[in-house]
Every structure is written in C-alpha cells, then in structure tokens.
C-alpha cells in the first residue's frame, strides 16, 4: 500500500467515525425539575385532598364508602362518583339529612364549599366479582 492510499483510508475512516458518532446534548438533570413539579402540583393538591378523604372516610358509613370515589376537588367543589343509582340515592339522602354540613365544617380549612354527586365507575367489573381499577 502506498502512503497516499493509507492517508486516504485514514481520512475516510475518520470521516465515517464522525458521521456515525451520536451527538449528545448536554442537558440539565431531570431530578430538580421533577421535584419542583411535585412540590407545586402534587404535594399541594394532596394535602387538601388527603384531609378531605380522611374526613369522608370517617363520616360516611362503610357500606356507602365502598361504592364511592372522590373524583376531583377544584375551587372548593368536591365531586364524588357513585357506582349505582341506589347508592347514589342513599348517599344523597344521607348528605341532605345533615352529613353534608358536618363535612363542610370538618373540611372548612381545605376550602370545601360544595359537594356534588354523580353516577359513574372508577373500576371495570371483573367476571369473578372483583373490581379492577381503570385509569383513563
């Protein structure tokens, strides 16, 4: 092999190495961004929603609590999903008989002002009678 062909081969290899090299962007670590997101969105919401969930589970009878799901809490408005119309009726009667006022007073520090019930399911019923959670 001559010197010029070796030189040309070396240059070709260097060019190929440059082309095949993956370019990595040096970016900042993801951890601090996730931590700030968690503090702003998740932790703030969880403190209010957690207090409401504790009050709900203490004041609502267990047989009704199994058929309810706290769906959302936005601007003082708590939305509850109830899985059947008969349980919805019972829960509505229970809230109208004074339990709603107790909940509003117990959760006053969280900003709870209104409770609304709506029919819906947060699970997919399985054939064996168990409930499989649904994530939409």
PyMOL commands that set and color helices and strands:
alter all, ss='L'
color gray80, all
select helices_A, chain A and resi 3-20+31-59+62-65+85-106+108-110
alter helices_A, ss='H'
color red, helices_A
select strands_A, chain A and resi 68-74+77-82+114-119+123-125+131-133
alter strands_A, ss='S'
color yellow, strands_A
deselect
rebuild
show_as cartoon
